[in-house]
Amino acid sequence: MKLQRSCCEGISHISDIKKVLLSDEKIVKLTYIYKALSDPIRVKMLLALMDYEICVGEMSNLLGISQSHVSHQFKILRKYEIVTFTKDKKMSFYRIKNKNIKKILKIAMEDVECQRKR
């Protein structure tokens, strides 16, 4: 499909374009995903959570970083509504909150693999 051009000096499609734009609130939530993925440690954490629920101590052992750093990163991921957790006695087990985040990560990983082969 050929893209249509929209120009202030020619044919403008602003009214049509506005129909597909998200609300400001939804745009902010969308940026949260990319803010979360902008840090390599958080990406590693999310990749580790693809198929597992993991506690802070275990994530710390896995990544070789302090528990306080892991906790801080989980706090950011919770703020962005990317992860959630359940308590089991004194332990908090983190997991990815929704399957769409997993889809985004899988697509990004596939893209990285394709670039590597080029």
KOLGUVO-51602 format. One line per field, with one value per atom (N, C-alpha, C): z, x, y; residue number from 0; atom name. Coordinates in pm, 1 decimal. Atoms other than C-alpha are relative to their C-alpha. Layout:
<rs>
c3	c(Z	...)
c1	c(X	...)
c2	c(Y	...)
resi	c(NUM	...)
name	c(CA	...)
</rs>
This chain:
<rs>
c3	c(0.0	0.0	0.0	9.1	-100.9	106.8	-102.0	177.8	-64.8	48.2	129.1	58.9	-48.5	160.1	55.0	-60.6	383.0	10.1	5.1	337.1	22.3	-27.8	459.4	-125.7	124.7	104.4	-110.0	99.3	-70.7	62.6	-56.7	30.4	144.1	-142.1	407.8	44.3	-54.6	585.5	152.1	-145.5	937.4	67.7	-65.8	1018.3	5.8	0.4	919.2	95.3	-85.6	1102.2	146.6	-138.9	1422.2	49.7	-38.8	1421.6	50.5	-40.2	1464.4	114.8	-111.2	1727.9	132.3	-134.2	2087.4	83.9	-95.2	2373.7	66.6	-68.5	2566.4	111.2	-108.8	2859.0	-53.6	58.6	2635.5	-57.7	50.7	2473.1	113.4	-115.9	2817.2	40.6	-36.2	2899.2	-102.2	104.4	2567.1	19.4	-21.9	2645.2	118.6	-114.2	2974.3	-45.2	50.5	2778.7	-49.3	57.4	2596.0	103.3	-110.0	2909.7	74.3	-68.7	3074.9	-80.7	86.9	2777.0	-34.7	33.7	2761.0	86.1	-90.1	3033.7	-17.3	21.9	2964.2	118.3	-116.8	3321.1	4.8	-1.9	3304.6	-111.9	110.2	2966.3	40.1	-46.9	3112.3	100.5	-101.5	3404.9	-66.9	68.1	3173.3	-79.8	73.2	2956.1	95.6	-99.8	3269.1	48.8	-48.0	3363.1	-107.1	109.4	3027.7	38.8	-34.6	3169.3	148.8	-142.7	3540.5	85.9	-106.6	3856.6	80.1	-62.7	4026.4	116.6	-115.9	4369.2	-18.3	9.4	4420.6	17.6	-25.9	4565.5	-116.6	113.6	4277.9	-121.7	112.1	4020.8	22.6	-35.6	4203.2	-31.3	29.0	4181.2	-150.3	144.5	3814.9	-72.2	71.7	3707.8	59.5	-62.8	3950.5	43.8	-50.4	4086.9	137.7	-137.1	4434.2	4.2	-18.7	4568.8	0.6	-2.1	4624.2	-141.5	140.4	4253.7	-67.5	55.9	4154.6	51.1	-58.7	4393.1	-62.5	62.3	4247.1	-141.5	137.6	3893.0	-0.5	-10.2	3995.6	36.2	-36.6	4151.1	-124.2	125.3	3816.1	-89.4	85.2	3628.2	54.6	-59.4	3873.6	-28.3	27.6	3831.3	-142.3	140.7	3454.9	-32.1	13.1	3512.1	-94.5	83.8	3338.3	74.8	-81.0	3624.3	119.7	-125.0	3925.8	84.9	-86.7	4217.3	92.0	-103.6	4465.5	117.3	-122.7	4822.7	38.8	-56.0	4959.7	124.4	-127.5	5325.4	-9.4	5.2	5326.3	-140.7	134.5	4956.4	-93.8	107.5	4666.0	-131.2	127.7	4333.9	-112.5	108.0	4029.1	-128.7	131.9	3689.3	-90.7	97.2	3372.1	10.6	-27.9	3408.7	-113.5	108.3	3062.3	-117.9	109.3	2759.2	-113.9	108.0	2524.1	17.1	-25.1	2689.9	-49.0	47.7	2618.7	-152.5	146.3	2255.0	-52.0	40.8	2224.7	13.4	-20.7	2370.5	-103.2	98.6	2139.5	-138.0	129.8	1832.7	-5.5	-4.6	1940.2	-8.3	4.6	1997.2	-140.6	137.1	1652.7	-91.6	81.5	1499.1	20.2	-30.9	1675.1	-66.7	63.2	1549.9	-150.7	144.7	1193.0	-37.7	27.9	1209.0	10.3	-19.8	1332.1	-123.6	115.5	1026.2	-126.2	121.3	776.8	-20.0)
c1	c(83.7	0.0	88.7	-76.2	136.4	-49.1	34.7	146.8	-52.6	53.6	-58.7	82.9	-73.2	111.7	-98.6	79.8	-26.6	90.2	-85.3	101.9	-83.3	70.1	7.4	-16.0	8.8	59.3	-69.4	66.6	-133.8	-120.9	111.3	-374.2	34.3	-20.3	-406.5	-93.1	77.6	-522.9	-6.9	-4.2	-511.2	-122.4	120.5	-871.2	3.3	-11.3	-807.2	110.4	-112.8	-475.1	-40.6	43.9	-632.7	-84.6	85.5	-874.5	80.1	-80.0	-591.3	95.9	-87.8	-394.3	-61.9	45.4	-417.7	-18.0	14.6	-525.9	134.3	-125.0	-249.4	29.4	-17.2	-305.4	53.9	-45.7	-260.9	140.5	-135.6	46.9	101.0	-89.3	205.1	21.1	-13.3	132.0	83.3	-79.9	281.9	148.1	-140.8	601.7	59.1	-49.4	627.4	67.1	-56.9	693.5	141.9	-131.4	983.7	97.6	-87.0	1118.1	50.6	-39.4	1119.4	104.7	-91.4	1299.9	126.8	-116.4	1556.1	121.8	-110.2	1773.5	36.7	-39.9	1976.7	-27.8	27.6	1938.0	-148.5	144.7	1558.2	-38.1	28.5	1554.9	41.9	-43.6	1757.9	-99.9	96.4	1516.9	-128.4	123.8	1216.1	18.0	-25.4	1374.5	2.1	-2.6	1436.3	-140.1	137.3	1070.0	-94.9	86.5	939.1	-76.9	63.1	866.0	6.0	-18.8	935.8	-50.1	16.9	832.6	128.6	-131.3	1152.7	1.7	-13.5	1227.6	122.6	-108.7	1466.3	136.8	-127.8	1743.3	46.3	-33.7	1732.2	39.5	-33.3	1733.4	138.1	-130.7	2030.6	110.2	-96.3	2215.9	16.4	-1.0	2122.6	80.3	-61.8	2241.9	132.9	-125.3	2531.1	2.5	9.3	2407.5	-65.3	51.5	2301.5	-152.2	145.0	1955.4	-65.7	58.8	1901.4	-15.8	11.9	1969.7	-116.9	111.9	1729.1	-132.9	122.8	1464.2	-35.4	22.7	1507.7	-55.3	46.9	1463.4	-141.8	136.7	1154.8	-98.1	85.3	1014.3	-35.9	24.3	1052.0	-94.8	86.7	894.7	-142.6	135.1	601.1	-65.2	51.5	561.3	-53.1	41.3	539.5	-105.1	102.8	288.9	41.9	-55.5	515.4	3.9	-4.4	554.1	-93.8	75.5	354.1	64.6	-59.6	430.5	-105.4	81.4	276.9	91.6	-75.3	386.8	-22.9	6.5	463.5	87.4	-68.2	552.6	79.5	-81.1	845.3	51.0	-55.2	929.3	-102.3	81.8	794.4	48.2	-31.8	781.9	-55.2	35.6	780.9	-27.9	33.8	629.3	-42.9	46.8	546.4	-151.3	141.7	202.7	-93.6	90.2	59.9	75.5	-61.3	125.9	48.3	-44.0	164.9	144.4	-140.5	493.3	87.6	-75.4	611.3	5.1	2.2	504.2	99.3	-93.2	699.5	143.5	-135.2	1009.1	35.5	-26.2	977.8	24.8	-18.1	940.2	135.8	-128.9	1241.1	115.7	-105.1	1448.9	13.0	-3.0	1351.1	69.7	-62.9	1456.5	151.9	-143.4	1794.1	64.6	-53.3	1846.4	9.2	-2.3	1758.0	114.3	-109.6	2003.3	135.5	-125.5	2276.8	34.1	-21.2	2230.1	32.7	-24.6	2259.8	144.8)
c2	c(-117.7	0.0	124.8	-123.7	337.4	97.9	-98.0	593.7	126.9	-127.0	906.8	112.9	-116.7	1242.3	101.7	-106.3	1513.2	121.6	-118.4	1864.7	125.8	-125.8	2210.2	84.8	-76.5	2340.8	-79.1	83.1	2066.7	-66.8	75.7	1794.5	-35.9	27.7	1771.8	-111.1	112.0	1458.3	7.6	-16.5	1603.0	-60.0	53.5	1508.7	-152.1	146.5	1146.4	-46.9	35.9	1135.4	10.8	-19.7	1270.4	-116.6	112.0	976.2	-119.8	116.3	725.8	30.2	-35.4	917.3	-41.8	35.4	799.4	126.0	-110.6	1021.6	25.6	-32.6	1197.4	-99.9	97.3	959.8	-132.9	126.4	655.2	13.1	-23.4	807.7	-10.1	6.4	849.7	-145.3	141.6	484.8	-76.1	62.9	381.3	30.4	-35.1	569.0	-74.2	77.0	378.9	-128.7	125.2	61.5	24.3	-27.5	219.5	54.7	-41.3	383.9	-123.2	123.5	42.5	-75.6	75.1	-109.0	78.3	-82.7	172.5	-32.3	34.0	18.5	-147.3	139.8	-299.3	-92.5	84.7	-428.9	-35.6	28.9	-395.9	-96.1	93.2	-570.9	-140.8	132.5	-859.2	-56.6	44.6	-876.4	-47.8	38.2	-886.0	-128.4	124.6	-1153.6	-118.7	107.2	-1360.1	-34.8	20.5	-1316.5	-54.9	46.9	-1442.8	-127.1	127.7	-1789.7	-32.3	26.8	-1751.7	115.0	-97.9	-1573.3	-6.1	-0.2	-1464.5	98.8	-89.2	-1318.3	89.9	-98.0	-1026.3	-66.2	65.6	-1243.3	-85.5	86.0	-1489.6	84.1	-87.9	-1206.6	61.6	-54.3	-1055.1	-101.2	106.9	-1388.5	-20.4	21.9	-1429.6	107.8	-111.4	-1084.2	45.6	-39.4	-1047.9	145.4	-137.3	-714.5	-3.3	-2.8	-605.1	-11.7	10.5	-678.8	137.3	-134.2	-307.0	54.4	-43.2	-241.5	-71.4	76.8	-518.9	56.4	-54.7	-382.4	134.1	-130.7	-34.2	-16.5	22.2	-165.2	-57.9	52.1	-364.5	111.7	-113.4	-47.6	81.9	-72.9	130.2	-79.3	83.6	-162.2	-6.3	-5.1	-160.2	134.9	-134.6	217.0	8.8	-1.2	166.6	-106.2	104.3	-116.6	-112.1	106.1	-367.3	-132.3	122.0	-615.7	14.1	6.8	-721.3	-109.0	101.2	-948.9	-59.6	62.1	-1187.9	-30.4	27.5	-1233.7	-145.7	134.9	-1578.3	3.3	-21.9	-1540.7	129.7	-121.5	-1294.9	32.3	-15.5	-1336.5	63.8	-57.1	-1131.7	-61.0	62.5	-1314.2	87.0	-91.1	-1086.6	-75.9	55.5	-1160.6	114.1	-98.6	-973.5	8.6	-23.9	-818.8	-41.6	40.6	-881.5	-60.0	75.8	-1096.5	88.2	-88.2	-798.9	44.5	-33.2	-704.6	-115.4	116.6	-1058.1	-1.1	-4.8	-1018.9	103.3	-105.8	-693.0	-49.2	51.5	-858.4	-106.5	105.6	-1159.5	60.0	-66.0	-935.9	69.1	-68.8	-728.3	-100.0	101.3	-1043.1	-58.5	50.9	-1175.9	99.0	-102.1	-845.3	1.7	3.6	-859.8	-121.0	120.3	-1215.1	17.3	-23.7	-1112.0	94.1	-94.0	-820.1	-68.9	72.2	-1053.8	-83.9	87.2	-1277.9	77.7	-80.2	-991.0	28.8)
resi	c(0	0	0	1	1	1	2	2	2	3	3	3	4	4	4	5	5	5	6	6	6	7	7	7	8	8	8	9	9	9	10	10	10	11	11	11	12	12	12	13	13	13	14	14	14	15	15	15	16	16	16	17	17	17	18	18	18	19	19	19	20	20	20	21	21	21	22	22	22	23	23	23	24	24	24	25	25	25	26	26	26	27	27	27	28	28	28	29	29	29	30	30	30	31	31	31	32	32	32	33	33	33	34	34	34	35	35	35	36	36	36	37	37	37	38	38	38	39	39	39	40	40	40	41	41	41	42	42	42	43	43	43	44	44	44	45	45	45	46	46	46	47	47	47	48	48	48	49	49	49	50	50	50	51	51	51	52	52	52	53	53	53	54	54	54	55	55	55	56	56	56	57	57	57	58	58	58	59	59	59	60	60	60	61	61	61	62	62	62	63	63	63	64	64	64	65	65	65	66	66	66	67	67	67	68	68	68	69	69	69	70	70	70	71	71	71	72	72	72	73	73	73	74	74	74	75	75	75	76	76	76	77	77	77	78	78	78	79	79	79	80	80	80	81	81	81	82	82	82	83	83	83	84	84	84	85	85	85	86	86	86	87	87	87	88	88	88	89	89	89	90	90	90	91	91	91	92	92	92	93	93	93	94	94	94	95	95	95	96	96	96	97	97	97	98	98	98	99	99	99	100	100	100	101	101	101	102	102	102	103	103	103	104	104	104	105	105	105	106	106	106	107	107	107	108	108	108	109	109	109	110	110	110	111	111	111	112	112	112	113	113	113	114	114	114	115	115	115	116	116	116	117	117	117)
name	c(N	CA	C	N	CA	C	N	CA	C	N	CA	C	N	CA	C	N	CA	C	N	CA	C	N	CA	C	N	CA	C	N	CA	C	N	CA	C	N	CA	C	N	CA	C	N	CA	C	N	CA	C	N	CA	C	N	CA	C	N	CA	C	N	CA	C	N	CA	C	N	CA	C	N	CA	C	N	CA	C	N	CA	C	N	CA	C	N	CA	C	N	CA	C	N	CA	C	N	CA	C	N	CA	C	N	CA	C	N	CA	C	N	CA	C	N	CA	C	N	CA	C	N	CA	C	N	CA	C	N	CA	C	N	CA	C	N	CA	C	N	CA	C	N	CA	C	N	CA	C	N	CA	C	N	CA	C	N	CA	C	N	CA	C	N	CA	C	N	CA	C	N	CA	C	N	CA	C	N	CA	C	N	CA	C	N	CA	C	N	CA	C	N	CA	C	N	CA	C	N	CA	C	N	CA	C	N	CA	C	N	CA	C	N	CA	C	N	CA	C	N	CA	C	N	CA	C	N	CA	C	N	CA	C	N	CA	C	N	CA	C	N	CA	C	N	CA	C	N	CA	C	N	CA	C	N	CA	C	N	CA	C	N	CA	C	N	CA	C	N	CA	C	N	CA	C	N	CA	C	N	CA	C	N	CA	C	N	CA	C	N	CA	C	N	CA	C	N	CA	C	N	CA	C	N	CA	C	N	CA	C	N	CA	C	N	CA	C	N	CA	C	N	CA	C	N	CA	C	N	CA	C	N	CA	C	N	CA	C	N	CA	C	N	CA	C	N	CA	C	N	CA	C	N	CA	C	N	CA	C	N	CA	C	N	CA	C	N	CA	C	N	CA	C	N	CA	C	N	CA	C	N	CA	C	N	CA	C	N	CA	C	N	CA	C	N	CA	C	N	CA	C	N	CA	C	N	CA	C	N	CA	C)
</rs>
